[in-house]
Amino acid sequence: MTTHSVCLILLLFWGFILGQTQKLKFNPNGEFKILQLTDIHSEPNSINDNKNFLLFQNLINKTQPDLVILTGDIVTASPSQKGWENFCTFFSKQKLPWTIVLGNHDHEAEWTKDQIASHLKKCPYFQGYNLPVSGVLNHSLNIYSNKDSSISKAKLLLADSHDYVDNSAFGKYDWVKLDQIQWLQKEAQHSEEYHLPTLLFLHIPLPEYEAGKSLGKESIASPQVNSGLFSHLLPYKTFLGTFCGHDHDNNFEILHQGKSLVYGNVSGVEAYGSLPRGGRLITLKENELSFRTKILSGIPLQFSTTYHHPSGLKEVTDKDTLIKSISKSAHIEFKKGISYRYAEGKITSAQEIKKLKTSSIGIASTIEIPHNVSNTHFGLEFNGYLLIPETNRYRLNLRSDDGSILYLHSKEQINNDGGHSAKTLSKELVLEKGYHPINLLYFQGTMGKELSLSIETIRGELNPELFHD
């Protein structure tokens, strides 16, 4: 045996020991960075496979992640052993922790999922393991405090989304099973008890991703059967969202019922699809129920606009339309509160309030229904100024029962008009720092009544500052 061979064996041995015992920790800046790679479709004997690993190297150099997660369809052609050994060797040389979830194509070469898992457990720096629930490589990973490695500060859940169903009456793709959901729910309960921000990674998107279909470039290829996984995790505040792959021409993020549903970005040269190859960077912040994420792709590599959870908002870009604030004259003094006009009468649209005779006027600190009004058949008109503290992207949420319409600078922004029960409509706007003229119309027909305007920023909810002249 040559000296070179001995050194290589020792390197792999000590790498294995270190990789298996190393704890995942937040860095000294209180951040933990995850690089998600997905749908690599590695063909070990193809000349393109070297291009894949060159891309991965560039992504790692650019993002400096603490962990790499491969979300399925990784090695999809023979020889399996060579393909998986290529990944083991690559991450060993990087001295970088990594883990995977399996996709619907990973078992289609000669190795079964169990054989893949058995091999990966021997690989240096591989963090995955098998829990005794349906599927292969279901596992969780704790991320520990930088200051005290005995204290867990965040959790990652990795679940097998399986592959296909035998009975076409149930659709094409399989779903996460009941015992997996029970395991994931127990993990979520633990996270809630200890206030651990928690992310879920799997290959096939959940049916709830349909909420973002208008943002994608291809249909959402999720299971036809909804196993209820999302609804079981929905009540837990510390569960922040899910990350998947599978659909190569989708890489969007959406906020759905307070949780983020996120696609990775197709990474493999051999994979179908028109998106530039790349990866997704996910950054957790210690002691915060939040994360931010962006895609790094293309030649040369470029970052996309950063998405923030829990707001679901992206940062401002040059492509956004800016709504400018008014120029406030020095001699004009705005007073706190927004003026309103109250009028009684039977109307069926918020716009019809203008034809009603005024019953009373007043000043309100917030946009809401005053206490001393009728229960039925009236209208409200608010006029004033909304003070925006900084130029940024904002989400305005108009909730009403019955109808309402919001105007900024005399331009309609949200139309929630008509007779209906409590309903919220939202709109994202990029607003310049300063004062913005605001006008809001509302009418109440019969039965329940409700009215509110809330504003969200990247950093959370903003208490609207309202003024009148």
PyMOL commands that set and color helices and strands:
alter all, ss='L'
color gray80, all
select helices_A, chain A and resi 3-21+48-63+80-94+113-120+168-170+178-194+207-215+229-233+350-355
alter helices_A, ss='H'
color red, helices_A
select strands_A, chain A and resi 24-25+31-37+67-71+98-101+139-144+152-158+198-201+239-244+253-256+259-263+278-285+291-297+302-303+307-309+313-314+322-323+335-336+338-344+358-364+378-388+392-401+404-408+411-416+423-431+434-444+450-457+460-462+465-468
alter strands_A, ss='S'
color yellow, strands_A
deselect
rebuild
show_as cartoon
